[in-house]
Amino acid sequence: MTPRKTTLLQRHRRKKRIALVLFVLALGATGIFAGAGWVPPLLVLAWIAHESWFSDHLFYAPEADYRYRFDERAEALPIDFSDERLTLVDDTTLDADDTLILAVALHAGWTGRFLDPAVIVEADAPRVSPENAGSGEAAAPSWPERDCQTFERGAKGVRYLNLTGLAKALKTGGLRLSGRHCRLEGAPRLWRVAHPDYRQKRLLIVAPHADDAELAAFGLYSQAKEAWIVTLTAGEIEAGHYRRMGLSAIEAARLKGRLRAWDSVAVPLWADIPAERAIQLGYFCLQLPAMREVPAETVPSREADLCDTRFFRAFNHFRLGSDGVPSWNNLLADLREIILAARPEVIVLPHPTFDPHPDHVAASEAVREALADSAWQPEVLLHYANHLHDNDRWPMGEAHAGVALPPLLADAEPLLPWSLSLTPSRQTDKAMALAMMHDLAPPLPFKKRLRRTLQRLLAGRRHPPYGENEYFRKAVRRHELFWVRRIED
C-alpha cells in the first residue's frame, strides 16, 4: 500500500472513530444509558447500517466531476439524446471495435445514497428484414444487448460510460440509457477512438505479481497472435494463510512464493501461451522500490530469508542469463534480455499514476529504464490499473458488467483509452484463470463475509459464484481497459 493510500485510510478510520465517540457521547448526554434496554439494539443497528451502506473506502467527494481530457486522436461525435435514446446525428462510420466513451452528468436520488446508482444501457435487437424473415436465419440480438455500469453512492457530477461493443446499436439508433437510483442530466458527449487491433501484434505483458497479467489482460493475451508474459516478483509476503498449516514464517513465505511462481508460469497455458513465453523473474515482493533506490545493491526478501532470485525461477522454461542477485541493475538486464527475445510491438504494463501499488509503479519505471538502453523498441505501450488510490471498489458494480472509466478528480495529461470487449465465454475463461491463482483462493475473514452478506440483503449487491475474492467481481467484465501511449510520445 502506498504512503498516500495509507494516509487516506488512516484518515478515513480516524473520522469513523470520532463519529462513533460523538454518537456514544450524544447518547450519554441525553441520559439514555441510565437504563434504556433498547440502547444495545440501537448500537447493533448502527453497526449494521455502517457495514451495509457506509463501509466503502471512497476517498473523494462523490459530488465531484471526473475531469478527463482526451488525446487529440479521440474524435468527438455529434449525438442526440432525447426520450432516453442516444443516436448519431450524421453518417459517421463506426467500426465494431471502436472505443466509445460517453460523458454523462449523473445525479443520484435519495435511494442512490443507499443503493448503488447505475446507468442501464440497452441495445435494440436487430430487426428481421422481409427477405430473411422466413429463411430460418437466426435473428439473435448482437452481444451485448444490455449493460449496467455502476457508480459511487451519492454520485453527482460528470461520469464516463464505456459503450465499446455497442457501435452497431448506436449507429442504428437503438441505444437507450436510463438511470437506476439516479437521473441523467444535460446533454451527453461522445468520443470515438479508432485503434489498430492490438491482438494482431506481438505482445509482452509485464506483471509485477502473479495474477496481475490475468486481472488486467487475460482477454487480450488469450486472443493475441503472439504473447509473452513476464512476472517480476514471486509475491511471497503476507503468507498468514500458509502459517495456519503449521509452517514457520519463513517456510510459509517460501511456499507462497513457490506457488505463485508456479501460477505465473502455469496459468497462461489455459490461454495457450507456450510455457517458454511465461517467465518468472523471482524478485521479492514489495522490494522493487528499495532496489530502485540502490540499483547495484542486493535487496533480499522481507519474509522468506532469501537473497537469490533463482529460488523462485525453478519452473521457467526460458533460461535467463542472470546470476540471481536481487538488484535493480539485474532486473533491468533481465527485462532487456526478454525484450530482445520477444521483440514486442506492444508492451502492456501498469499505469504509472492510476495504479499506486509501489511494485506496480516500480515495474513501470523498470520497463522505461530498460527500454532506454534496449536495441529493440515497441510501437506502443498499453497501461492498465489493477489498484486505485481513491476507490477500492472500481470497477464498481457486478461481474460481467461494463467497465466505466475510473475516478479522475485532478487535472491530468490528455489520455487515450482503448477498451477491448470480451464475449461471455471469454469472461468465463478469465474467471477460471483467476480461480487457478493461489493468492485469490483463501476464504474471506469472517467480518468481510458478514459484511458481504449484509450488503447483499440490504444494499442489493451481488457477488459472482467463481470465488470469494473481490477480484472475481472487479476483473471478470465485458471490457478490459487500457491507456495507450505511443513510444514517440
C-alpha positions as CSV (number, residue, x, y, z in Angstrom):
1,M,0.0,0.0,0.0
2,T,1.4,3.4,-0.9
3,P,2.1,6.1,1.7
4,R,-0.8,8.2,0.1
5,K,-3.2,5.3,0.3
6,T,-2.1,4.5,3.9
7,T,-2.7,8.2,4.8
8,L,-6.1,8.2,3.3
9,L,-7.1,5.0,5.0
10,Q,-5.9,6.2,8.4
11,R,-7.8,9.5,8.0
12,H,-10.9,7.6,7.0
13,R,-10.7,5.3,10.1
14,R,-9.9,8.3,12.3
15,K,-13.1,10.1,11.1
16,K,-15.1,6.9,11.8
17,R,-13.7,6.6,15.3
18,I,-14.5,10.3,16.0
19,A,-18.1,9.8,14.7
20,L,-18.5,6.8,16.9
21,V,-17.3,8.6,20.0
22,L,-19.6,11.6,19.3
23,F,-22.5,9.2,18.8
24,V,-21.9,7.5,22.2
25,L,-21.4,10.8,23.9
26,A,-24.7,12.1,22.5
27,L,-26.5,9.0,23.9
28,G,-24.9,9.5,27.2
29,A,-25.7,13.2,27.3
30,T,-29.4,12.5,26.9
31,G,-29.3,10.1,29.8
32,I,-30.3,7.1,27.7
33,F,-27.6,4.9,29.2
34,A,-29.3,5.2,32.6
35,G,-31.4,2.1,31.9
36,A,-32.8,2.1,28.5
37,G,-32.8,-1.5,27.3
38,W,-33.1,-0.5,23.6
39,V,-29.6,1.1,23.5
40,P,-27.7,-2.1,22.7
41,P,-30.0,-3.0,19.8
42,L,-29.6,0.6,18.6
43,L,-25.8,0.2,18.6
44,V,-26.2,-3.1,16.7
45,L,-28.5,-1.5,14.1
46,A,-26.0,1.4,13.7
47,W,-23.2,-1.1,13.1
48,I,-25.3,-3.0,10.6
49,A,-26.1,0.3,8.8
50,H,-22.4,1.2,8.7
51,E,-21.4,-2.2,7.2
52,S,-24.2,-2.2,4.7
53,W,-24.0,1.4,3.4
54,F,-21.1,3.3,4.7
55,S,-18.1,1.0,4.8
56,D,-16.7,1.6,1.2
57,H,-13.3,3.2,1.1
58,L,-14.1,6.2,-1.0
59,F,-11.5,8.9,-0.5
60,Y,-13.1,11.7,-2.5
61,A,-16.4,13.6,-2.6
62,P,-18.9,11.7,-4.8
63,E,-20.4,15.1,-5.8
64,A,-17.2,16.0,-7.8
65,D,-16.9,15.8,-11.6
66,Y,-14.5,13.4,-13.1
67,R,-12.0,15.6,-15.0
68,Y,-10.9,13.7,-18.1
69,R,-9.2,15.3,-21.1
70,F,-8.7,13.1,-24.1
71,D,-5.9,12.9,-26.6
72,E,-6.4,14.6,-29.9
73,R,-6.8,11.2,-31.5
74,A,-10.2,10.9,-29.7
75,E,-12.9,12.1,-32.1
76,A,-15.9,13.9,-30.6
77,L,-19.1,12.7,-32.4
78,P,-22.3,14.7,-32.8
79,I,-25.2,13.0,-31.0
80,D,-28.8,13.5,-30.0
81,F,-30.2,12.3,-26.6
82,S,-33.9,12.5,-26.2
83,D,-36.6,10.2,-24.8
84,E,-33.7,8.2,-23.2
85,R,-32.5,7.3,-26.7
86,L,-29.0,8.0,-27.9
87,T,-28.4,8.5,-31.7
88,L,-25.7,9.8,-34.0
89,V,-26.8,12.8,-36.0
90,D,-24.7,12.3,-39.1
91,D,-23.4,9.4,-41.2
92,T,-20.2,8.8,-39.2
93,T,-18.9,5.3,-39.9
94,L,-18.3,3.3,-36.7
95,D,-16.3,0.0,-36.6
96,A,-17.4,-2.7,-34.2
97,D,-14.1,-2.5,-32.3
98,D,-14.0,1.3,-31.9
99,T,-13.6,2.5,-28.3
100,L,-16.7,4.6,-27.4
101,I,-16.7,6.8,-24.3
102,L,-19.8,8.8,-23.3
103,A,-19.7,11.6,-20.7
104,V,-22.9,11.9,-18.8
105,A,-23.9,14.1,-15.8
106,L,-25.5,11.9,-13.1
107,H,-27.5,13.0,-10.1
108,A,-28.2,10.2,-7.5
109,G,-31.6,10.4,-5.8
110,W,-32.1,9.7,-2.1
111,T,-32.1,5.9,-2.8
112,G,-28.8,6.4,-4.6
113,R,-27.2,7.1,-1.3
114,F,-28.1,3.7,0.0
115,L,-28.2,1.6,-3.2
116,D,-25.6,1.8,-5.9
117,P,-26.6,4.3,-8.7
118,A,-26.1,3.0,-12.2
119,V,-26.8,3.7,-15.8
120,I,-28.7,1.0,-17.7
121,V,-27.6,0.7,-21.4
122,E,-29.8,-1.3,-23.7
123,A,-29.5,-2.1,-27.3
124,D,-32.4,-3.0,-29.5
125,A,-32.4,-6.4,-31.1
126,P,-31.6,-6.4,-34.8
127,R,-34.7,-6.3,-36.9
128,V,-35.5,-9.2,-39.2
129,S,-35.8,-8.0,-42.8
130,P,-38.6,-9.2,-45.1
131,E,-36.3,-11.2,-47.3
132,N,-34.9,-13.3,-44.5
133,A,-37.9,-13.4,-42.2
134,G,-38.9,-16.9,-43.3
135,S,-35.4,-18.2,-44.2
136,G,-34.7,-19.7,-40.8
137,E,-31.8,-17.4,-40.2
138,A,-31.3,-16.6,-36.5
139,A,-32.4,-13.1,-35.5
140,A,-30.5,-13.2,-32.3
141,P,-29.5,-9.8,-30.9
142,S,-25.9,-8.8,-31.2
143,W,-23.9,-9.0,-28.0
144,P,-24.1,-7.2,-25.6
145,E,-27.7,-6.2,-25.7
146,R,-27.8,-4.9,-22.1
147,D,-25.3,-3.4,-19.8
148,C,-25.3,-1.8,-16.4
149,Q,-22.5,0.5,-15.3
150,T,-22.4,1.4,-11.7
151,F,-21.0,4.5,-9.9
152,E,-20.5,5.8,-6.3
153,R,-23.4,6.1,-3.9
154,G,-24.4,9.8,-3.9
155,A,-22.8,10.4,-7.2
156,K,-23.5,13.9,-8.6
157,G,-21.4,15.0,-11.4
158,V,-19.8,14.0,-14.8
159,R,-19.0,10.3,-15.2
160,Y,-17.8,8.4,-18.2
161,L,-19.6,5.4,-19.6
162,N,-17.9,2.7,-21.7
163,L,-20.0,2.0,-24.8
164,T,-17.4,-0.1,-26.6
165,G,-19.1,-3.0,-28.3
166,L,-22.3,-1.1,-28.9
167,A,-21.3,0.6,-32.2
168,K,-23.9,-1.2,-34.3
169,A,-26.8,-0.3,-32.0
170,L,-25.6,3.3,-31.7
171,K,-25.4,3.6,-35.4
172,T,-28.9,2.3,-36.0
173,G,-30.5,4.5,-33.3
174,G,-31.2,1.6,-31.0
175,L,-29.3,2.6,-27.9
176,R,-31.3,3.5,-24.8
177,L,-29.9,5.0,-21.5
178,S,-31.8,5.1,-18.2
179,G,-30.8,5.8,-14.6
180,R,-31.2,3.4,-11.7
181,H,-31.3,5.3,-8.4
182,C,-30.1,8.3,-10.3
183,R,-31.1,10.5,-13.2
184,L,-29.2,11.7,-16.3
185,E,-29.0,15.5,-16.7
186,G,-28.0,17.7,-19.6
187,A,-26.5,16.7,-22.9
188,P,-24.1,13.7,-23.0
189,R,-20.9,13.9,-25.1
190,L,-19.5,11.0,-27.1
191,W,-15.9,10.2,-28.2
192,R,-14.8,7.6,-30.6
193,V,-11.2,6.3,-30.7
194,A,-10.2,4.1,-33.6
195,H,-7.3,1.8,-32.8
196,P,-5.4,-0.9,-34.6
197,D,-6.2,-4.4,-33.5
198,Y,-3.5,-4.9,-30.8
199,R,-4.4,-8.6,-30.6
200,Q,-2.6,-8.9,-34.0
201,K,0.6,-7.5,-32.6
202,R,3.4,-9.3,-30.7
203,L,2.7,-8.6,-27.0
204,L,4.7,-8.5,-23.9
205,I,2.7,-8.4,-20.7
206,V,4.6,-7.1,-17.7
207,A,3.1,-8.3,-14.4
208,P,4.5,-7.1,-11.1
209,H,3.0,-10.2,-9.3
210,A,1.4,-13.4,-10.4
211,D,-2.3,-12.7,-11.3
212,D,-1.7,-9.1,-12.5
213,A,-1.5,-10.2,-16.1
214,E,-4.7,-12.2,-15.8
215,L,-6.6,-9.5,-13.9
216,A,-5.7,-6.8,-16.4
217,A,-5.2,-8.5,-19.7
218,F,-6.3,-12.2,-19.9
219,G,-8.9,-11.3,-22.5
220,L,-6.2,-9.6,-24.5
221,Y,-3.4,-12.1,-24.3
222,S,-5.7,-15.1,-24.7
223,Q,-6.6,-13.7,-28.2
224,A,-3.1,-12.4,-29.2
225,K,-1.3,-13.6,-32.3
226,E,1.8,-13.9,-30.0
227,A,2.1,-13.0,-26.4
228,W,4.8,-13.2,-23.8
229,I,4.3,-12.7,-20.0
230,V,7.0,-11.7,-17.6
231,T,6.2,-11.6,-13.9
232,L,8.7,-9.6,-11.8
233,T,8.2,-10.9,-8.3
234,A,7.3,-14.1,-6.6
235,G,4.7,-12.4,-4.3
236,E,5.9,-14.3,-1.2
237,I,5.0,-12.0,1.6
238,E,1.8,-11.9,3.8
239,A,1.7,-15.7,4.0
240,G,-0.5,-15.9,7.1
241,H,-2.8,-18.4,5.3
242,Y,0.1,-20.9,5.0
243,R,1.2,-20.3,8.5
244,R,-2.1,-21.8,9.6
245,M,-0.8,-25.1,8.1
246,G,1.8,-25.2,10.9
247,L,4.6,-23.7,8.9
248,S,7.1,-21.2,10.2
249,A,7.0,-17.6,8.9
250,I,10.0,-18.4,6.5
251,E,8.6,-21.7,5.4
252,A,5.2,-20.1,4.7
253,A,6.7,-17.3,2.7
254,R,8.7,-19.7,0.6
255,L,5.8,-21.9,0.0
256,K,3.5,-19.0,-1.0
257,G,6.3,-17.7,-3.3
258,R,6.8,-21.1,-5.0
259,L,3.0,-21.5,-5.5
260,R,2.7,-18.0,-7.0
261,A,5.8,-18.6,-9.2
262,W,4.1,-21.8,-10.4
263,D,0.9,-19.9,-11.1
264,S,2.7,-17.2,-13.2
265,V,4.1,-19.9,-15.5
266,A,1.3,-22.5,-15.5
267,V,-1.9,-20.5,-15.7
268,P,-1.1,-18.8,-19.0
269,L,-1.3,-22.3,-20.5
270,W,-5.0,-22.0,-20.1
271,A,-4.8,-19.4,-22.8
272,D,-2.5,-21.5,-25.0
273,I,0.6,-19.4,-24.1
274,P,3.6,-21.7,-24.5
275,A,5.5,-22.3,-21.3
276,E,8.7,-20.8,-22.7
277,R,6.9,-17.5,-23.1
278,A,5.8,-17.2,-19.5
279,I,8.7,-16.1,-17.4
280,Q,9.0,-15.6,-13.6
281,L,11.9,-13.3,-12.6
282,G,11.7,-14.2,-8.9
283,Y,12.4,-10.8,-7.4
284,F,10.9,-10.2,-4.0
285,C,7.5,-8.7,-3.2
286,L,7.4,-5.0,-2.2
287,Q,11.2,-4.7,-2.6
288,L,11.2,-3.2,-6.1
289,P,11.2,0.4,-4.8
290,A,14.0,-0.4,-2.4
291,M,16.0,-1.9,-5.3
292,R,15.5,1.2,-7.4
293,E,16.9,3.4,-4.6
294,V,20.2,1.4,-4.6
295,P,20.5,-0.1,-8.1
296,A,23.7,-2.0,-7.6
297,E,23.0,-3.4,-4.2
298,T,21.4,-6.7,-3.1
299,V,17.9,-6.4,-1.7
300,P,16.7,-9.6,0.0
301,S,13.2,-10.9,0.7
302,R,11.4,-9.3,3.6
303,E,10.0,-12.6,4.9
304,A,11.5,-15.6,3.0
305,D,15.1,-15.3,4.2
306,L,16.3,-15.4,0.6
307,C,18.7,-13.2,-1.5
308,D,18.8,-15.3,-4.7
309,T,16.1,-14.9,-7.3
310,R,16.8,-18.3,-8.8
311,F,14.9,-20.0,-5.9
312,F,11.7,-18.8,-7.5
313,R,12.7,-19.4,-11.1
314,A,12.7,-23.2,-11.0
315,F,9.6,-23.5,-13.1
316,N,10.9,-21.3,-16.0
317,H,11.3,-22.9,-19.4
318,F,13.0,-19.7,-20.6
319,R,16.6,-19.6,-19.2
320,L,17.9,-16.2,-18.2
321,G,21.5,-15.2,-18.1
322,S,21.1,-13.6,-14.6
323,D,23.3,-14.5,-11.7
324,G,20.4,-14.5,-9.3
325,V,21.4,-11.3,-7.4
326,P,18.2,-9.3,-6.5
327,S,19.3,-5.9,-7.6
328,W,17.7,-3.2,-9.8
329,N,20.5,-3.4,-12.3
330,N,19.9,-7.2,-12.7
331,L,16.2,-6.6,-13.1
332,L,16.8,-4.1,-16.0
333,A,19.2,-6.6,-17.6
334,D,16.6,-9.4,-17.3
335,L,14.0,-7.1,-18.9
336,R,16.3,-6.1,-21.8
337,E,17.1,-9.8,-22.4
338,I,13.4,-10.7,-22.6
339,I,12.6,-7.7,-24.8
340,L,15.2,-8.7,-27.3
341,A,13.9,-12.3,-27.3
342,A,10.3,-11.4,-27.6
343,R,10.6,-8.3,-29.9
344,P,7.3,-7.0,-28.7
345,E,5.4,-4.5,-30.8
346,V,3.2,-3.7,-27.8
347,I,4.2,-3.8,-24.1
348,V,1.4,-4.0,-21.6
349,L,2.3,-2.6,-18.1
350,P,0.9,-0.8,-15.1
351,H,-0.2,2.8,-15.4
352,P,2.4,5.0,-13.6
353,T,-0.2,7.2,-11.9
354,F,-3.6,5.5,-12.0
355,D,-2.2,2.4,-10.2
356,P,-0.5,3.3,-6.9
357,H,0.9,0.0,-5.8
358,P,4.6,0.5,-5.1
359,D,5.6,-2.6,-7.0
360,H,3.4,-1.5,-9.9
361,V,4.9,2.0,-10.0
362,A,8.4,0.5,-9.9
363,A,7.6,-2.0,-12.6
364,S,6.6,0.8,-15.0
365,E,9.8,2.6,-14.2
366,A,11.9,-0.5,-14.7
367,V,10.4,-1.0,-18.2
368,R,11.0,2.6,-19.1
369,E,14.7,2.4,-18.0
370,A,15.2,-1.0,-19.7
371,L,13.8,0.4,-23.0
372,A,16.1,3.4,-22.8
373,D,19.1,1.1,-23.3
374,S,17.4,-1.6,-25.4
375,A,18.2,-2.4,-29.0
376,W,14.5,-3.2,-29.6
377,Q,11.7,-0.6,-29.2
378,P,8.0,-1.4,-29.2
379,E,5.5,0.7,-31.1
380,V,3.0,1.2,-28.3
381,L,2.6,1.0,-24.5
382,L,-0.7,-0.2,-23.1
383,H,-1.1,0.8,-19.4
384,Y,-3.5,-0.9,-17.0
385,A,-4.6,-0.2,-13.4
386,N,-5.4,-3.1,-11.0
387,H,-5.5,-0.8,-8.0
388,L,-6.6,2.8,-7.4
389,H,-5.7,5.4,-4.8
390,D,-9.2,6.6,-4.1
391,N,-11.7,3.9,-4.7
392,D,-11.3,0.3,-3.6
393,R,-14.4,-0.9,-5.5
394,W,-13.6,0.2,-9.0
395,P,-14.7,-1.1,-11.4
396,M,-17.9,-0.7,-9.4
397,G,-21.0,-2.9,-9.9
398,E,-21.3,-6.5,-10.6
399,A,-19.2,-9.1,-12.5
400,H,-19.9,-9.2,-16.3
401,A,-20.9,-5.6,-16.4
402,G,-19.0,-2.9,-18.4
403,V,-16.0,-1.0,-17.2
404,A,-16.7,2.7,-16.9
405,L,-13.7,5.0,-16.7
406,P,-12.1,5.2,-13.2
407,P,-12.3,8.3,-10.9
408,L,-10.1,11.1,-12.0
409,L,-10.6,14.1,-9.8
410,A,-7.5,16.2,-10.6
411,D,-6.2,17.8,-13.8
412,A,-4.1,15.4,-15.8
413,E,-2.4,15.0,-19.1
414,P,-4.6,14.1,-22.1
415,L,-5.4,10.4,-22.1
416,L,-6.2,7.9,-24.8
417,P,-8.4,4.9,-23.8
418,W,-8.5,1.6,-25.5
419,S,-11.3,-0.8,-24.5
420,L,-11.4,-4.5,-25.5
421,S,-14.8,-6.2,-25.5
422,L,-14.9,-9.8,-24.1
423,T,-17.5,-12.3,-25.1
424,P,-19.3,-14.1,-22.3
425,S,-17.3,-17.3,-22.9
426,R,-14.1,-15.3,-22.8
427,Q,-15.2,-13.8,-19.4
428,T,-15.8,-17.3,-18.1
429,D,-12.4,-18.4,-19.2
430,K,-10.9,-15.4,-17.4
431,A,-12.8,-16.2,-14.2
432,M,-11.4,-19.8,-14.3
433,A,-7.8,-18.4,-14.9
434,L,-8.3,-16.3,-11.7
435,A,-9.7,-19.3,-9.8
436,M,-6.4,-21.1,-10.5
437,M,-4.4,-18.4,-8.8
438,H,-3.5,-19.5,-5.3
439,D,-3.4,-15.9,-3.9
440,L,-7.1,-15.4,-4.8
441,A,-8.2,-18.7,-3.3
442,P,-8.1,-18.2,0.6
443,P,-11.5,-17.6,2.1
444,L,-12.5,-14.1,3.3
445,P,-12.2,-13.3,7.0
446,F,-15.5,-13.7,9.0
447,K,-16.0,-9.9,9.2
448,K,-15.8,-9.4,5.4
449,R,-18.1,-12.4,4.8
450,L,-20.6,-10.9,7.2
451,R,-20.3,-7.5,5.6
452,R,-20.9,-9.1,2.1
453,T,-24.0,-10.9,3.4
454,L,-25.4,-7.7,4.9
455,Q,-24.7,-5.8,1.7
456,R,-26.4,-8.5,-0.4
457,L,-29.5,-8.4,1.8
458,L,-29.8,-4.7,2.4
459,A,-27.9,-2.9,-0.3
460,G,-28.6,-5.3,-3.3
461,R,-25.0,-6.1,-4.0
462,R,-24.3,-9.5,-5.6
463,H,-21.0,-11.4,-5.8
464,P,-20.3,-13.9,-8.6
465,P,-20.0,-17.6,-7.9
466,Y,-16.4,-18.0,-9.0
467,G,-14.7,-17.3,-5.7
468,E,-14.8,-15.1,-2.6
469,N,-12.0,-12.7,-3.6
470,E,-13.2,-9.3,-4.6
471,Y,-11.2,-9.5,-7.9
472,F,-13.7,-12.0,-9.2
473,R,-16.2,-9.2,-9.2
474,K,-13.9,-6.4,-10.4
475,A,-11.9,-8.2,-13.1
476,V,-14.5,-10.5,-14.8
477,R,-16.1,-7.9,-17.0
478,R,-17.4,-7.1,-20.5
479,H,-14.3,-4.9,-21.1
480,E,-10.6,-4.7,-20.4
481,L,-9.5,-1.1,-20.3
482,F,-6.0,0.2,-21.2
483,W,-4.4,3.6,-21.7
484,V,-2.4,4.0,-24.9
485,R,0.9,5.7,-25.2
486,R,3.0,5.7,-28.4
487,I,6.7,5.4,-27.8
488,E,7.3,8.7,-29.7
489,D,5.1,10.4,-27.1
